[in-house]
Amino acid sequence: MIRIALDEATLGATRIAISPPRDAFSAMRLARPSRNPSWPYRQWVGRAREV
C-alpha cells in the first residue's frame, strides 16, 4: 500500500478528476461483440449488449 501524508492546506488544494468521455469510450470498447471481458465485467457487458 502506498500512503501519502497531506496536511489540510495541501489536501484543500488537491483536485481529483475522472474523465467521463474516456470512461464511456472504454465501456463501449469493452462491450463490443468481439471482446471476451474478464470476470468483474461479464455481467455488466451482458446487460449492455442486450440493450
N, CA, C and O atoms as a Maestro MAE file, in Angstrom:
{
 s_m_m2io_version
 :::
 2.0.0
}

f_m_ct {
 s_m_title
 :::
 protein
 m_atom[204] {
  # First column is atom index #
  i_m_mmod_type
  r_m_x_coord
  r_m_y_coord
  r_m_z_coord
  i_m_residue_number
  s_m_chain_name
  s_m_pdb_residue_name
  s_m_pdb_atom_name
  i_m_atomic_number
  :::
  1 25 0.836 -1.168 0.000 1 A "MET " " N  " 7
  2 3 0.000 0.000 0.000 1 A "MET " " CA " 6
  3 2 0.882 1.233 0.000 1 A "MET " " C  " 6
  4 15 1.896 1.300 0.695 1 A "MET " " O  " 8
  5 25 0.476 2.191 -0.786 2 A "ILE " " N  " 7
  6 3 1.185 3.472 -0.827 2 A "ILE " " CA " 6
  7 2 0.417 4.449 0.056 2 A "ILE " " C  " 6
  8 15 -0.802 4.576 -0.057 2 A "ILE " " O  " 8
  9 25 1.119 5.116 0.910 3 A "ARG " " N  " 7
  10 3 0.497 6.076 1.807 3 A "ARG " " CA " 6
  11 2 1.125 7.442 1.575 3 A "ARG " " C  " 6
  12 15 2.349 7.578 1.579 3 A "ARG " " O  " 8
  13 25 0.286 8.453 1.372 4 A "ILE " " N  " 7
  14 3 0.768 9.809 1.134 4 A "ILE " " CA " 6
  15 2 0.232 10.691 2.256 4 A "ILE " " C  " 6
  16 15 -0.976 10.761 2.480 4 A "ILE " " O  " 8
  17 25 1.132 11.355 2.949 5 A "ALA " " N  " 7
  18 3 0.725 12.237 4.044 5 A "ALA " " CA " 6
  19 2 0.481 13.643 3.506 5 A "ALA " " C  " 6
  20 15 1.341 14.218 2.838 5 A "ALA " " O  " 8
  21 25 -0.695 14.192 3.801 6 A "LEU " " N  " 7
  22 3 -1.048 15.534 3.354 6 A "LEU " " CA " 6
  23 2 -1.535 16.352 4.543 6 A "LEU " " C  " 6
  24 15 -2.238 15.844 5.417 6 A "LEU " " O  " 8
  25 25 -1.154 17.613 4.562 7 A "ASP " " N  " 7
  26 3 -1.719 18.489 5.586 7 A "ASP " " CA " 6
  27 2 -3.020 19.090 5.039 7 A "ASP " " C  " 6
  28 15 -3.350 18.885 3.871 7 A "ASP " " O  " 8
  29 25 -3.751 19.822 5.866 8 A "GLU " " N  " 7
  30 3 -5.049 20.344 5.450 8 A "GLU " " CA " 6
  31 2 -4.946 21.294 4.258 8 A "GLU " " C  " 6
  32 15 -5.797 21.260 3.370 8 A "GLU " " O  " 8
  33 25 -3.938 22.123 4.227 9 A "ALA " " N  " 7
  34 3 -3.791 23.075 3.123 9 A "ALA " " CA " 6
  35 2 -3.536 22.354 1.804 9 A "ALA " " C  " 6
  36 15 -4.122 22.708 0.781 9 A "ALA " " O  " 8
  37 25 -2.676 21.356 1.822 10 A "THR " " N  " 7
  38 3 -2.371 20.600 0.604 10 A "THR " " CA " 6
  39 2 -3.592 19.813 0.141 10 A "THR " " C  " 6
  40 15 -3.894 19.777 -1.051 10 A "THR " " O  " 8
  41 25 -4.288 19.187 1.075 11 A "LEU " " N  " 7
  42 3 -5.479 18.428 0.725 11 A "LEU " " CA " 6
  43 2 -6.551 19.347 0.144 11 A "LEU " " C  " 6
  44 15 -7.247 18.969 -0.798 11 A "LEU " " O  " 8
  45 25 -6.685 20.543 0.698 12 A "GLY " " N  " 7
  46 3 -7.658 21.505 0.199 12 A "GLY " " CA " 6
  47 2 -7.347 21.987 -1.206 12 A "GLY " " C  " 6
  48 15 -8.259 22.374 -1.937 12 A "GLY " " O  " 8
  49 25 -6.083 21.974 -1.600 13 A "ALA " " N  " 7
  50 3 -5.674 22.425 -2.925 13 A "ALA " " CA " 6
  51 2 -5.617 21.285 -3.939 13 A "ALA " " C  " 6
  52 15 -5.300 21.517 -5.106 13 A "ALA " " O  " 8
  53 25 -5.917 20.065 -3.515 14 A "THR " " N  " 7
  54 3 -5.839 18.898 -4.380 14 A "THR " " CA " 6
  55 2 -7.134 18.724 -5.157 14 A "THR " " C  " 6
  56 15 -8.225 18.842 -4.598 14 A "THR " " O  " 8
  57 25 -7.007 18.441 -6.457 15 A "ARG " " N  " 7
  58 3 -8.165 18.174 -7.302 15 A "ARG " " CA " 6
  59 2 -8.041 16.775 -7.878 15 A "ARG " " C  " 6
  60 15 -6.982 16.392 -8.375 15 A "ARG " " O  " 8
  61 25 -9.108 16.026 -7.812 16 A "ILE " " N  " 7
  62 3 -9.146 14.679 -8.370 16 A "ILE " " CA " 6
  63 2 -10.271 14.668 -9.394 16 A "ILE " " C  " 6
  64 15 -11.401 15.050 -9.088 16 A "ILE " " O  " 8
  65 25 -9.962 14.231 -10.605 17 A "ALA " " N  " 7
  66 3 -10.964 14.256 -11.671 17 A "ALA " " CA " 6
  67 2 -10.986 12.936 -12.423 17 A "ALA " " C  " 6
  68 15 -9.966 12.259 -12.554 17 A "ALA " " O  " 8
  69 25 -12.145 12.591 -12.904 18 A "ILE " " N  " 7
  70 3 -12.330 11.413 -13.744 18 A "ILE " " CA " 6
  71 2 -12.867 11.902 -15.076 18 A "ILE " " C  " 6
  72 15 -13.716 12.793 -15.118 18 A "ILE " " O  " 8
  73 25 -12.385 11.334 -16.145 19 A "SER " " N  " 7
  74 3 -12.812 11.760 -17.470 19 A "SER " " CA " 6
  75 2 -14.027 10.949 -17.916 19 A "SER " " C  " 6
  76 15 -13.870 9.792 -18.308 19 A "SER " " O  " 8
  77 25 -15.237 11.521 -17.868 20 A "PRO " " N  " 7
  78 3 -16.425 10.782 -18.306 20 A "PRO " " CA " 6
  79 2 -16.365 10.310 -19.758 20 A "PRO " " C  " 6
  80 15 -16.776 9.183 -20.035 20 A "PRO " " O  " 8
  81 25 -15.865 11.133 -20.711 21 A "PRO " " N  " 7
  82 3 -15.797 10.615 -22.081 21 A "PRO " " CA " 6
  83 2 -14.868 9.404 -22.205 21 A "PRO " " C  " 6
  84 15 -15.167 8.465 -22.943 21 A "PRO " " O  " 8
  85 25 -13.764 9.425 -21.497 22 A "ARG " " N  " 7
  86 3 -12.848 8.282 -21.554 22 A "ARG " " CA " 6
  87 2 -13.520 7.034 -20.998 22 A "ARG " " C  " 6
  88 15 -13.386 5.951 -21.568 22 A "ARG " " O  " 8
  89 25 -14.246 7.177 -19.884 23 A "ASP " " N  " 7
  90 3 -14.959 6.037 -19.318 23 A "ASP " " CA " 6
  91 2 -16.004 5.502 -20.285 23 A "ASP " " C  " 6
  92 15 -16.163 4.289 -20.419 23 A "ASP " " O  " 8
  93 25 -16.718 6.399 -20.960 24 A "ALA " " N  " 7
  94 3 -17.749 5.974 -21.908 24 A "ALA " " CA " 6
  95 2 -17.137 5.226 -23.086 24 A "ALA " " C  " 6
  96 15 -17.650 4.180 -23.482 24 A "ALA " " O  " 8
  97 25 -16.058 5.741 -23.649 25 A "PHE " " N  " 7
  98 3 -15.409 5.062 -24.776 25 A "PHE " " CA " 6
  99 2 -14.812 3.723 -24.362 25 A "PHE " " C  " 6
  100 15 -14.853 2.762 -25.130 25 A "PHE " " O  " 8
  101 25 -14.263 3.653 -23.168 26 A "SER " " N  " 7
  102 3 -13.720 2.384 -22.672 26 A "SER " " CA " 6
  103 2 -14.835 1.356 -22.500 26 A "SER " " C  " 6
  104 15 -14.656 0.181 -22.820 26 A "SER " " O  " 8
  105 25 -15.984 1.800 -21.994 27 A "ALA " " N  " 7
  106 3 -17.115 0.894 -21.818 27 A "ALA " " CA " 6
  107 2 -17.639 0.401 -23.156 27 A "ALA " " C  " 6
  108 15 -17.958 -0.779 -23.303 27 A "ALA " " O  " 8
  109 25 -17.732 1.302 -24.141 28 A "MET " " N  " 7
  110 3 -18.204 0.885 -25.471 28 A "MET " " CA " 6
  111 2 -17.248 -0.124 -26.095 28 A "MET " " C  " 6
  112 15 -17.682 -1.091 -26.721 28 A "MET " " O  " 8
  113 25 -15.952 0.100 -25.925 29 A "ARG " " N  " 7
  114 3 -14.967 -0.835 -26.474 29 A "ARG " " CA " 6
  115 2 -15.063 -2.187 -25.774 29 A "ARG " " C  " 6
  116 15 -14.934 -3.231 -26.415 29 A "ARG " " O  " 8
  117 25 -15.289 -2.171 -24.471 30 A "LEU " " N  " 7
  118 3 -15.397 -3.409 -23.709 30 A "LEU " " CA " 6
  119 2 -16.633 -4.209 -24.109 30 A "LEU " " C  " 6
  120 15 -16.613 -5.439 -24.071 30 A "LEU " " O  " 8
  121 25 -17.710 -3.519 -24.491 31 A "ALA " " N  " 7
  122 3 -18.973 -4.184 -24.812 31 A "ALA " " CA " 6
  123 2 -19.055 -4.677 -26.252 31 A "ALA " " C  " 6
  124 15 -20.067 -5.262 -26.636 31 A "ALA " " O  " 8
  125 25 -18.024 -4.461 -27.055 32 A "ARG " " N  " 7
  126 3 -18.072 -4.945 -28.444 32 A "ARG " " CA " 6
  127 2 -18.225 -6.459 -28.464 32 A "ARG " " C  " 6
  128 15 -17.676 -7.153 -27.608 32 A "ARG " " O  " 8
  129 25 -18.976 -6.977 -29.447 33 A "PRO " " N  " 7
  130 3 -19.212 -8.425 -29.520 33 A "PRO " " CA " 6
  131 2 -17.937 -9.262 -29.642 33 A "PRO " " C  " 6
  132 15 -17.918 -10.418 -29.218 33 A "PRO " " O  " 8
  133 25 -16.891 -8.703 -30.206 34 A "SER " " N  " 7
  134 3 -15.652 -9.473 -30.393 34 A "SER " " CA " 6
  135 2 -14.836 -9.605 -29.105 34 A "SER " " C  " 6
  136 15 -13.868 -10.364 -29.067 34 A "SER " " O  " 8
  137 25 -15.211 -8.882 -28.061 35 A "ARG " " N  " 7
  138 3 -14.456 -8.901 -26.805 35 A "ARG " " CA " 6
  139 2 -14.981 -9.979 -25.866 35 A "ARG " " C  " 6
  140 15 -16.180 -10.256 -25.843 35 A "ARG " " O  " 8
  141 25 -14.095 -10.581 -25.102 36 A "ASN " " N  " 7
  142 3 -14.449 -11.525 -24.045 36 A "ASN " " CA " 6
  143 2 -13.985 -10.892 -22.731 36 A "ASN " " C  " 6
  144 15 -12.824 -11.049 -22.352 36 A "ASN " " O  " 8
  145 25 -14.868 -10.184 -22.036 37 A "PRO " " N  " 7
  146 3 -14.450 -9.430 -20.856 37 A "PRO " " CA " 6
  147 2 -14.055 -10.332 -19.691 37 A "PRO " " C  " 6
  148 15 -14.495 -11.478 -19.598 37 A "PRO " " O  " 8
  149 25 -13.225 -9.800 -18.815 38 A "SER " " N  " 7
  150 3 -12.825 -10.540 -17.626 38 A "SER " " CA " 6
  151 2 -13.984 -10.583 -16.629 38 A "SER " " C  " 6
  152 15 -14.965 -9.857 -16.788 38 A "SER " " O  " 8
  153 25 -13.875 -11.428 -15.605 39 A "TRP " " N  " 7
  154 3 -14.997 -11.720 -14.715 39 A "TRP " " CA " 6
  155 2 -15.636 -10.506 -14.046 39 A "TRP " " C  " 6
  156 15 -16.855 -10.531 -13.873 39 A "TRP " " O  " 8
  157 25 -14.938 -9.461 -13.659 40 A "PRO " " N  " 7
  158 3 -15.675 -8.383 -12.976 40 A "PRO " " CA " 6
  159 2 -16.660 -7.663 -13.892 40 A "PRO " " C  " 6
  160 15 -17.589 -7.016 -13.408 40 A "PRO " " O  " 8
  161 25 -16.470 -7.767 -15.209 41 A "TYR " " N  " 7
  162 3 -17.288 -7.003 -16.148 41 A "TYR " " CA " 6
  163 2 -18.291 -7.859 -16.925 41 A "TYR " " C  " 6
  164 15 -19.109 -7.313 -17.665 41 A "TYR " " O  " 8
  165 25 -18.249 -9.158 -16.779 42 A "ARG " " N  " 7
  166 3 -19.096 -10.033 -17.601 42 A "ARG " " CA " 6
  167 2 -20.581 -9.747 -17.444 42 A "ARG " " C  " 6
  168 15 -21.298 -9.662 -18.441 42 A "ARG " " O  " 8
  169 25 -21.052 -9.599 -16.223 43 A "GLN " " N  " 7
  170 3 -22.477 -9.364 -16.007 43 A "GLN " " CA " 6
  171 2 -22.897 -8.022 -16.616 43 A "GLN " " C  " 6
  172 15 -23.933 -7.934 -17.275 43 A "GLN " " O  " 8
  173 25 -22.096 -6.986 -16.396 44 A "TRP " " N  " 7
  174 3 -22.422 -5.670 -16.946 44 A "TRP " " CA " 6
  175 2 -22.411 -5.720 -18.476 44 A "TRP " " C  " 6
  176 15 -23.313 -5.182 -19.118 44 A "TRP " " O  " 8
  177 25 -21.402 -6.360 -19.058 45 A "VAL " " N  " 7
  178 3 -21.307 -6.430 -20.526 45 A "VAL " " CA " 6
  179 2 -22.493 -7.195 -21.097 45 A "VAL " " C  " 6
  180 15 -23.013 -6.820 -22.149 45 A "VAL " " O  " 8
  181 25 -22.930 -8.251 -20.433 46 A "GLY " " N  " 7
  182 3 -24.089 -9.000 -20.893 46 A "GLY " " CA " 6
  183 2 -25.341 -8.127 -20.947 46 A "GLY " " C  " 6
  184 15 -26.092 -8.163 -21.922 46 A "GLY " " O  " 8
  185 25 -25.560 -7.342 -19.887 47 A "ARG " " N  " 7
  186 3 -26.719 -6.438 -19.865 47 A "ARG " " CA " 6
  187 2 -26.565 -5.326 -20.910 47 A "ARG " " C  " 6
  188 15 -27.538 -4.960 -21.569 47 A "ARG " " O  " 8
  189 25 -25.367 -4.795 -21.061 48 A "ALA " " N  " 7
  190 3 -25.139 -3.710 -22.024 48 A "ALA " " CA " 6
  191 2 -25.364 -4.209 -23.450 48 A "ALA " " C  " 6
  192 15 -25.917 -3.483 -24.276 48 A "ALA " " O  " 8
  193 25 -24.949 -5.418 -23.744 49 A "ARG " " N  " 7
  194 3 -25.122 -5.954 -25.099 49 A "ARG " " CA " 6
  195 2 -26.602 -6.184 -25.399 49 A "ARG " " C  " 6
  196 15 -27.018 -6.027 -26.546 49 A "ARG " " O  " 8
  197 25 -27.406 -6.552 -24.400 50 A "GLU " " N  " 7
  198 3 -28.832 -6.736 -24.618 50 A "GLU " " CA " 6
  199 2 -29.503 -5.413 -24.968 50 A "GLU " " C  " 6
  200 15 -30.402 -5.360 -25.808 50 A "GLU " " O  " 8
  201 25 -29.060 -4.361 -24.320 51 A "VAL " " N  " 7
  202 3 -29.662 -3.039 -24.559 51 A "VAL " " CA " 6
  203 2 -29.226 -2.527 -25.909 51 A "VAL " " C  " 6
  204 15 -29.618 -1.431 -26.309 51 A "VAL " " O  " 8
  :::
 }
 m_bond[203] {
  # First column is bond index #
  i_m_from
  i_m_to
  i_m_order
  :::
  1 1 2 1
  2 2 3 1
  3 3 4 2
  4 3 5 1
  5 5 6 1
  6 6 7 1
  7 7 8 2
  8 7 9 1
  9 9 10 1
  10 10 11 1
  11 11 12 2
  12 11 13 1
  13 13 14 1
  14 14 15 1
  15 15 16 2
  16 15 17 1
  17 17 18 1
  18 18 19 1
  19 19 20 2
  20 19 21 1
  21 21 22 1
  22 22 23 1
  23 23 24 2
  24 23 25 1
  25 25 26 1
  26 26 27 1
  27 27 28 2
  28 27 29 1
  29 29 30 1
  30 30 31 1
  31 31 32 2
  32 31 33 1
  33 33 34 1
  34 34 35 1
  35 35 36 2
  36 35 37 1
  37 37 38 1
  38 38 39 1
  39 39 40 2
  40 39 41 1
  41 41 42 1
  42 42 43 1
  43 43 44 2
  44 43 45 1
  45 45 46 1
  46 46 47 1
  47 47 48 2
  48 47 49 1
  49 49 50 1
  50 50 51 1
  51 51 52 2
  52 51 53 1
  53 53 54 1
  54 54 55 1
  55 55 56 2
  56 55 57 1
  57 57 58 1
  58 58 59 1
  59 59 60 2
  60 59 61 1
  61 61 62 1
  62 62 63 1
  63 63 64 2
  64 63 65 1
  65 65 66 1
  66 66 67 1
  67 67 68 2
  68 67 69 1
  69 69 70 1
  70 70 71 1
  71 71 72 2
  72 71 73 1
  73 73 74 1
  74 74 75 1
  75 75 76 2
  76 75 77 1
  77 77 78 1
  78 78 79 1
  79 79 80 2
  80 79 81 1
  81 81 82 1
  82 82 83 1
  83 83 84 2
  84 83 85 1
  85 85 86 1
  86 86 87 1
  87 87 88 2
  88 87 89 1
  89 89 90 1
  90 90 91 1
  91 91 92 2
  92 91 93 1
  93 93 94 1
  94 94 95 1
  95 95 96 2
  96 95 97 1
  97 97 98 1
  98 98 99 1
  99 99 100 2
  100 99 101 1
  101 101 102 1
  102 102 103 1
  103 103 104 2
  104 103 105 1
  105 105 106 1
  106 106 107 1
  107 107 108 2
  108 107 109 1
  109 109 110 1
  110 110 111 1
  111 111 112 2
  112 111 113 1
  113 113 114 1
  114 114 115 1
  115 115 116 2
  116 115 117 1
  117 117 118 1
  118 118 119 1
  119 119 120 2
  120 119 121 1
  121 121 122 1
  122 122 123 1
  123 123 124 2
  124 123 125 1
  125 125 126 1
  126 126 127 1
  127 127 128 2
  128 127 129 1
  129 129 130 1
  130 130 131 1
  131 131 132 2
  132 131 133 1
  133 133 134 1
  134 134 135 1
  135 135 136 2
  136 135 137 1
  137 137 138 1
  138 138 139 1
  139 139 140 2
  140 139 141 1
  141 141 142 1
  142 142 143 1
  143 143 144 2
  144 143 145 1
  145 145 146 1
  146 146 147 1
  147 147 148 2
  148 147 149 1
  149 149 150 1
  150 150 151 1
  151 151 152 2
  152 151 153 1
  153 153 154 1
  154 154 155 1
  155 155 156 2
  156 155 157 1
  157 157 158 1
  158 158 159 1
  159 159 160 2
  160 159 161 1
  161 161 162 1
  162 162 163 1
  163 163 164 2
  164 163 165 1
  165 165 166 1
  166 166 167 1
  167 167 168 2
  168 167 169 1
  169 169 170 1
  170 170 171 1
  171 171 172 2
  172 171 173 1
  173 173 174 1
  174 174 175 1
  175 175 176 2
  176 175 177 1
  177 177 178 1
  178 178 179 1
  179 179 180 2
  180 179 181 1
  181 181 182 1
  182 182 183 1
  183 183 184 2
  184 183 185 1
  185 185 186 1
  186 186 187 1
  187 187 188 2
  188 187 189 1
  189 189 190 1
  190 190 191 1
  191 191 192 2
  192 191 193 1
  193 193 194 1
  194 194 195 1
  195 195 196 2
  196 195 197 1
  197 197 198 1
  198 198 199 1
  199 199 200 2
  200 199 201 1
  201 201 202 1
  202 202 203 1
  203 203 204 2
  :::
 }
}
